[in-house]
Amino acid sequence: MSFLAAFIYTQFIYEPPVPTESYKGKTVIVTGSNVGLGKETCRWIVRLGASQVILACRNVEKGKLAAADIQATTSCSSDTLQVWHLDMSSYASVLAFSDKVKAELPRLDAVLGNAGLRTTVFRQTEENEETITTNVVSLSLLGFLLHPILHKTALKYDTQSHFTVTASELYELANFKERKGPTGQIFKTLADKNKSRMTDHYNVSKLLIIFVIKQMAAMSPISSSNVIINCVAPGFCHSELMREQDGPILHVVKKILCRPTEVGARTLVYGASAGPESHGQYVPDCKITPTRGLTVGKEGALLQNRVWGELRQKLEGIRPGVTSLS
Ligand SMILES: NC(=O)c1ccc[n+]([C@@H]2O[C@H](COP(=O)([O-])OP(=O)(O)OC[C@H]3O[C@@H](n4cnc5c(N)ncnc54)[C@H](OP(=O)(O)O)[C@@H]3O)[C@@H](O)[C@H]2O)c1
């Protein structure tokens, strides 16, 4: 199916099923959960019986408003929901968050790496353009930091835990011209304001995170880790993602095309309870689907290796040893 045909099918024909898989007794972290898909994902997971849901947000006040709304609509007990600070544009914040998880959570069944940014304005955070820091480097760092805790929970409770990332169908449209640059310079080129094509950065970030998920899964087979690593894509949904591009035209386009946020969130809930067959896989619309475009064949494998080589260096520079997985 072409990208356009798949888009039409997703937006107008197919509706992801209402999630029914139980989250009873589970502890789940959802990043970027004060609004949009993250918030609706928390609402579903609470309804499905989770004991504890951590809303990991950069604005704690907004997170508390979201928690109050979820509590009001689900009648869950007040201690089911907690709001913790996490700013994905700062490595220090990601490290502090993971230290708090280690210190305070007796179990961790799923991490939904959902926080994401779409912008056409170049801003530097850490050593990268902000989209790349938020959607790729910090997200990978978080996954590697929390993987050992997911692994411990899986062993202790004889279960399988999940690291699930919100990717996007738009990875397929990434032009990613930075890949044509010299060896070892992909992230450096993406961080160069003068060479950046910001209209492509969001799509590139979603392509890179698919490479990371494939890589992490290959490094950590379920047979030894019991941690299922996958990524989902929710379709084009109502949310605040395009807040910087807001205007009357976008408003009309969204009205015609977008899925309700709650419907898109079902795909995240599915991913974080999907079976071992989803390990390392791209799961749009609750269906395992082979990735296409720049991820395919020998070229795709080579590109994944290059991206991983550069990213690994960055992650090891932030927290030495972090990329050694069980
Ligand atoms: N909506 C869609 O059509 C669509 C399609 C495919 C994939 N996605 C993906 O779905 C995920 C959720 O997006 P959404 O559509 O629900 O958009 P949204 O309503 O804008 O939500 C994005 C969330 O990410 C948070 N976030 C952004 N930068 C952050 C940072 N530096 N640190 C911590 N949190 C940060 C936002 O917090 P603030 O409110 O504080 O900014 C917000 O909670 C994203 O990864 C997005 O790429 C969305």
The ligand as a MOL file (V3000), in Angstrom:
LIG
                    3D

  0  0  0     0  0            999 V3000
M  V30 BEGIN CTAB
M  V30 COUNTS 48 52 0 0 0
M  V30 BEGIN ATOM
M  V30 1 N -0.9810 13.8150 17.0870 0
M  V30 2 C -0.5730 13.1340 16.0430 0
M  V30 3 O -1.1810 13.1830 14.9630 0
M  V30 4 C 0.6350 12.2380 16.1430 0
M  V30 5 C 0.9000 11.3430 15.0930 0
M  V30 6 C 2.0040 10.5050 15.1800 0
M  V30 7 C 2.8120 10.5600 16.2940 0
M  V30 8 N 2.5370 11.4490 17.2990 0 CHG=1
M  V30 9 C 3.4400 11.4490 18.4500 0
M  V30 10 O 2.6680 11.3150 19.6150 0
M  V30 11 C 3.3900 11.8280 20.7320 0
M  V30 12 C 2.4510 12.6790 21.5740 0
M  V30 13 O 2.1260 13.8360 20.8370 0
M  V30 14 P 0.6690 14.4900 20.8160 0
M  V30 15 O 0.1860 14.3640 19.4250 0
M  V30 16 O -0.1490 14.0000 21.9280 0 CHG=-1
M  V30 17 O 1.0920 16.0270 20.9900 0
M  V30 18 P 0.9080 17.0380 22.2340 0
M  V30 19 O -0.5130 17.1670 22.5570 0
M  V30 20 O 1.6680 18.2450 21.8370 0
M  V30 21 O 1.6690 16.2890 23.4060 0
M  V30 22 C 3.0680 16.2180 23.4190 0
M  V30 23 C 3.5130 15.9980 24.8430 0
M  V30 24 O 4.9460 15.9260 24.8490 0
M  V30 25 C 5.3880 16.8390 25.8350 0
M  V30 26 N 6.7300 17.3420 25.5870 0
M  V30 27 C 7.2040 18.0360 24.5330 0
M  V30 28 N 8.4800 18.3630 24.7380 0
M  V30 29 C 8.8180 17.8900 25.9650 0
M  V30 30 C 9.9860 17.9160 26.7550 0
M  V30 31 N 11.0930 18.5460 26.3670 0
M  V30 32 N 9.9730 17.2920 27.9530 0
M  V30 33 C 8.8660 16.6620 28.3920 0
M  V30 34 N 7.7160 16.6280 27.7090 0
M  V30 35 C 7.7050 17.2250 26.5060 0
M  V30 36 C 4.3700 17.9710 25.8310 0
M  V30 37 O 4.4860 18.7450 27.0130 0
M  V30 38 P 4.0390 20.3140 27.0190 0
M  V30 39 O 2.5440 20.3210 26.9510 0
M  V30 40 O 4.6020 20.8340 28.2860 0
M  V30 41 O 4.6600 20.9170 25.7940 0
M  V30 42 C 3.1040 17.1500 25.7650 0
M  V30 43 O 2.7890 16.6350 27.0160 0
M  V30 44 C 4.5690 12.5920 20.1410 0
M  V30 45 O 5.7370 11.8070 20.2580 0
M  V30 46 C 4.1940 12.7530 18.6880 0
M  V30 47 O 5.3100 12.8600 17.8670 0
M  V30 48 C 1.4650 12.2800 17.2450 0
M  V30 END ATOM
M  V30 BEGIN BOND
M  V30 1 1 1 2
M  V30 2 2 2 3
M  V30 3 1 2 4
M  V30 4 1 4 5
M  V30 5 2 4 48
M  V30 6 2 5 6
M  V30 7 1 6 7
M  V30 8 2 7 8
M  V30 9 1 8 9
M  V30 10 1 8 48
M  V30 11 1 9 10
M  V30 12 1 9 46
M  V30 13 1 10 11
M  V30 14 1 11 12
M  V30 15 1 11 44
M  V30 16 1 12 13
M  V30 17 1 13 14
M  V30 18 2 14 15
M  V30 19 1 14 16
M  V30 20 1 14 17
M  V30 21 1 17 18
M  V30 22 2 18 19
M  V30 23 1 18 20
M  V30 24 1 18 21
M  V30 25 1 21 22
M  V30 26 1 22 23
M  V30 27 1 23 24
M  V30 28 1 23 42
M  V30 29 1 24 25
M  V30 30 1 25 26
M  V30 31 1 25 36
M  V30 32 1 26 27
M  V30 33 1 26 35
M  V30 34 2 27 28
M  V30 35 1 28 29
M  V30 36 1 29 30
M  V30 37 2 29 35
M  V30 38 1 30 31
M  V30 39 2 30 32
M  V30 40 1 32 33
M  V30 41 2 33 34
M  V30 42 1 34 35
M  V30 43 1 36 37
M  V30 44 1 36 42
M  V30 45 1 37 38
M  V30 46 2 38 39
M  V30 47 1 38 40
M  V30 48 1 38 41
M  V30 49 1 42 43
M  V30 50 1 44 45
M  V30 51 1 44 46
M  V30 52 1 46 47
M  V30 END BOND
M  V30 END CTAB
M  END
